[in-house]
Amino acid sequence: MSNVRFEFATQDARPAVIFDHVQDASVNALSAQIAKESESALRFIESKDVLLSATRLLAPAAVFLEVGGAGSENISVDGGDVSKAAKTVAFQNGGVEKAVKLRV
């Protein structure tokens, strides 16, 4: 995906993007608006070999990226503006810190 912008007309508490068992993906220049009630802007479950570059949050978020599952690995966040997130990355259900490389 490249140069994608997600906004909503009506509040929706789901993450803007969910990758579930995704392998070998690249997301460049994603801008996302999320609702205040959302747990995270992006959610990756059992996903690996994913590159996020030049991502940008359009609204405040509790968490930018939630990573779940022991099979999640080699997720890279390279640049962008996630300053509106209270927390950059959170881990759930077996997700571990070594699965994510941050350069923001």
Beta strands, then each sheet from edge to edge (+ up, - down):
strand 1: 2-6
strand 2: 17-20
strand 3: 23-32
strand 4: 42-45
strand 5: 48-57
strand 6: 61-68
strand 7: 73-81
strand 8: 85-92
strand 9: 100-103
sheet 1: 1+ 3+ 5+ 7+ 9+
sheet 2: 2+ 4+ 6+ 8+
end
